[in-house]
Amino acid sequence: MVDSHNTPARTRPGVVTISTYLLWLFALTQLIGLIITLATVGTISEVLDEAYRGTDANGTQNLADITTMITIGGAVFVLLLAVVLAVLGVFNNKGSNGSRITTWVLGGIMVCCTGGGLVSGLGGGIGTGQTTGDAPSAEEIQRRLDEALPGWFNPVTTLLGVLGLLALLAALILLALPKANEFFRKPKQGWEPPTPGAAYPQSGQPGYPQTGQPGYPPTPGYPSTPGQSSAPDQPGYPPAPGQPQGSDQPGYPPPSAPYGGDQPGSNPGGDQPGPDRPGPTPPPVS
């Protein structure tokens, strides 16, 4: 069994892509909200300073400045978290499950903050809660703010709050759908059968093919050493010195026979002179 190293790339489902777009939309709404806050914070500070001027609540601390800093700080903090969510959306598109979990945790916190701010704005707007003594009530402060702020301030801020909250909720829900779960699940290595004709080295001997395996040519022949007969099926190599040449090897003439045989000039009967065979009798001398 062979593990496939060519794992096919995962296809990102549309729900993940839409979720990322919604996270970017949420960050955009928070950016617009911060711009509106910075544009109107001067007016808000003047109204609060005038409302609490000369009261016991403003004796030891300037409530107008504190409220202004809290308003600006809260808007900047929410914007930074929204930017982090937008960056997490980029990693979500790449299939990072850790990024998705972080998006759920941070997104849940942002849902509570955005929802709480939206409910507070609909219920009474900006207020300090100082209603004791000669301090003005929250309703009086809100009435002064409505008179000083532009007419589009409350409708636009409310619309941005609702739009951002719905976009964030939808993004978190889309990341929890079954198609998104399949995309973020760690892919398993596939298995593919061996390709016919391909050779695989044995364990313990990497890089060396084994005999009898397809895909590798047979080992070519080598000349034999003295004292050994060369293989008859290895053409192209001369015989070793002192070794007879096989009769079935092409390209080489048969060796000369020292005695007898059918060689030219030899006695076909094998009557060569020798110690046991005297030569022919010479004719008598007349």
C-alpha positions in Angstrom: 0.0 0.0 0.0 1.4 3.4 -1.0 0.3 6.8 0.5 -0.5 9.3 -2.2 1.7 12.4 -1.9 -0.3 14.3 -4.4 -3.3 15.2 -2.2 -5.9 17.1 -4.2 -6.4 20.7 -3.1 -9.6 21.4 -1.1 -12.3 23.4 -2.8 -13.5 26.3 -0.6 -17.3 26.3 -0.3 -19.3 29.4 -0.9 -20.4 29.6 2.7 -16.9 30.3 3.9 -16.3 32.9 1.2 -19.6 34.7 2.1 -18.7 34.5 5.8 -15.4 36.3 5.1 -17.2 39.1 3.2 -19.6 39.5 6.1 -16.7 39.9 8.5 -15.3 42.6 6.3 -18.7 44.3 6.2 -18.8 44.3 10.0 -15.3 45.9 10.1 -16.5 48.5 7.6 -19.5 49.4 9.8 -17.3 49.9 12.8 -14.9 52.1 10.9 -17.8 54.3 9.7 -19.1 54.4 13.3 -15.7 55.5 14.6 -15.6 58.3 11.9 -19.1 59.5 13.0 -18.0 59.4 16.7 -14.9 61.5 16.0 -17.0 64.0 14.0 -19.5 64.5 16.7 -17.5 64.0 19.9 -16.9 67.8 20.2 -20.6 68.6 20.2 -21.2 65.8 22.7 -18.5 67.1 25.0 -19.9 70.6 25.0 -23.4 69.4 25.8 -22.2 67.3 28.7 -20.0 70.1 30.0 -22.8 72.5 30.0 -25.2 70.1 31.6 -22.9 69.3 34.5 -21.4 72.7 35.0 -21.8 74.0 38.5 -23.4 70.8 39.9 -22.2 68.6 42.7 -21.6 65.7 40.4 -19.0 67.8 38.5 -17.2 69.1 41.6 -14.3 66.7 41.9 -14.1 65.4 38.3 -15.0 66.6 34.9 -17.7 64.2 33.8 -17.8 65.6 30.3 -14.1 64.7 29.7 -14.5 61.3 31.2 -17.6 60.5 29.1 -15.8 61.7 25.9 -12.8 59.5 26.6 -14.9 56.5 27.3 -16.9 57.1 24.0 -13.8 57.5 21.9 -11.9 54.6 23.6 -14.9 52.3 23.2 -15.2 53.0 19.5 -11.5 52.5 18.8 -11.5 49.2 20.8 -14.4 47.9 18.9 -12.8 48.9 15.6 -9.6 47.1 16.5 -11.5 43.9 17.3 -13.4 44.2 14.0 -10.1 44.5 12.1 -8.8 41.3 13.8 -12.0 39.6 12.7 -11.4 40.8 9.1 -7.9 39.3 9.2 -9.2 36.1 10.6 -11.5 35.9 7.6 -8.5 35.7 5.3 -7.1 32.7 7.2 -10.6 31.2 7.2 -10.5 31.2 3.4 -7.3 29.2 3.5 -8.9 26.5 5.6 -7.3 27.2 9.0 -9.5 25.6 11.7 -7.7 27.5 14.5 -8.7 30.7 12.8 -12.3 29.6 12.6 -12.3 28.8 16.4 -10.8 32.2 17.2 -13.4 33.8 15.0 -16.2 32.2 17.0 -14.7 33.3 20.3 -13.9 36.8 19.3 -17.1 37.1 17.3 -19.2 36.1 20.3 -17.6 38.8 22.4 -18.3 41.4 19.6 -21.9 40.3 19.4 -22.4 41.1 23.1 -20.6 44.4 22.8 -22.4 45.5 19.6 -25.8 44.3 20.8 -25.3 46.0 24.2 -24.4 49.3 22.5 -27.3 49.1 20.2 -29.8 48.4 23.0 -28.2 51.3 25.0 -28.6 53.7 22.1 -32.2 52.8 21.5 -33.0 53.0 25.2 -31.5 56.3 26.1 -28.4 57.1 24.2 -25.4 58.6 26.0 -25.9 59.0 29.7 -23.7 59.0 32.8 -26.2 57.7 35.3 -25.7 60.7 37.6 -29.2 61.5 38.7 -28.6 62.3 42.4 -28.4 65.8 43.9 -28.6 68.7 41.4 -27.3 66.6 38.5 -29.5 66.5 35.4 -31.3 63.3 34.6 -30.4 61.0 31.7 -33.5 62.0 29.9 -32.6 65.7 30.1 -29.1 65.0 28.8 -30.4 63.0 25.9 -32.9 65.8 25.0 -30.0 68.3 24.9 -27.9 65.9 22.7 -30.8 65.4 20.3 -31.1 69.1 19.9 -27.4 69.7 19.4 -26.5 66.7 17.2 -27.5 66.5 13.5 -30.8 64.9 12.6 -29.1 62.0 10.8 -26.9 61.0 13.8 -29.4 58.6 15.5 -30.8 57.0 12.4 -27.3 56.4 10.9 -25.8 55.0 14.1 -28.7 52.8 14.6 -28.6 51.5 11.1 -24.9 50.8 11.3 -25.4 49.0 14.6 -28.1 46.7 13.3 -26.3 46.0 10.0 -23.0 45.2 11.8 -24.7 42.9 14.3 -26.6 40.9 11.6 -23.5 40.6 9.5 -21.5 39.3 12.4 -24.2 36.8 13.4 -24.6 35.5 9.9 -20.8 35.1 9.5 -20.5 33.0 12.6 -23.5 30.8 11.6 -22.1 30.2 8.1 -18.8 28.9 9.6 -20.7 26.3 11.6 -22.6 24.8 8.6 -21.7 21.2 7.5 -20.1 22.3 4.2 -17.8 24.6 6.2 -17.0 21.7 8.6 -15.9 19.5 5.7 -13.6 22.3 4.4 -11.9 22.9 7.8 -11.5 19.2 8.6 -7.9 18.0 8.2 -7.7 16.1 4.9 -6.7 12.4 5.1 -3.9 11.0 3.0 -5.4 9.0 0.2 -4.3 5.6 -1.0 -3.6 4.6 -4.6 -2.6 1.2 -5.9 0.8 0.7 -7.4 1.1 1.7 -11.0 1.6 -1.4 -13.3 5.2 -1.5 -14.5 6.6 0.7 -11.8 9.3 -0.6 -9.5 9.6 0.1 -5.8 12.7 -0.5 -3.8 12.6 -2.9 -0.9 12.8 -1.6 2.6 16.4 -1.4 4.0 17.9 -1.0 0.5 16.8 2.4 -0.9 17.9 3.3 -4.3 18.7 -0.2 -5.5 16.3 -2.2 -7.7 15.8 -5.8 -7.0 16.1 -8.5 -9.6 13.0 -9.7 -11.3 11.2 -6.4 -10.8 9.7 -4.9 -13.9 10.9 -1.6 -15.2 14.7 -2.3 -15.0 16.8 -3.8 -17.8 18.7 -7.0 -17.1 22.3 -6.7 -16.0 24.7 -6.9 -19.0 27.2 -9.7 -19.2 30.8 -9.5 -18.1 33.9 -11.5 -19.2 34.6 -14.5 -17.2 37.7 -14.9 -15.1 40.5 -17.4 -15.9 39.4 -20.9 -15.0 35.7 -20.2 -15.5 33.7 -20.8 -18.7 31.9 -17.8 -20.1 28.1 -17.9 -20.3 26.9 -19.0 -23.8 24.2 -16.3 -23.8 26.5 -13.3 -23.5 27.6 -12.2 -27.0 30.1 -9.5 -27.6 32.8 -10.6 -25.1 35.9 -12.5 -26.0 36.7 -15.7 -24.2 39.2 -15.7 -21.4 42.7 -17.0 -22.2 42.9 -20.8 -22.2 39.2 -21.3 -22.3 37.5 -22.9 -25.3 35.0 -20.8 -27.3 31.5 -22.0 -27.3 30.2 -23.2 -30.7 27.0 -21.2 -30.4 28.5 -17.8 -30.0 28.3 -15.7 -33.1 31.1 -13.5 -34.3 34.0 -15.7 -33.4 35.7 -18.4 -35.6 36.1 -21.9 -34.2 39.6 -22.5 -32.7 42.2 -24.5 -34.7 42.4 -28.1 -33.7 46.0 -29.2 -33.0 45.3 -32.7 -33.9 43.0 -34.5 -36.3 39.6 -33.2 -37.1 38.4 -31.8 -40.4 41.0 -29.0 -40.6 42.5 -28.3 -44.0 45.8 -30.1 -44.5 45.3 -32.6 -41.7 45.1 -36.3 -42.1 41.4 -37.2 -42.1 42.1 -40.5 -40.7 43.9 -39.0 -37.8 47.2 -40.8 -38.9 49.6 -38.1 -37.6 53.1 -39.1 -36.8 53.8 -39.8 -33.2 55.5 -42.0 -30.8 53.0 -44.8 -31.2 52.4 -44.2 -34.9 55.4 -44.5 -37.3 55.5 -42.4 -40.4 55.1 -43.8 -43.9 57.7 -46.3 -45.2 60.1 -44.7 -47.6 60.4 -46.3 -51.1 63.4 -48.8 -51.5 66.5 -47.4 -53.0 67.4 -49.1 -56.4 
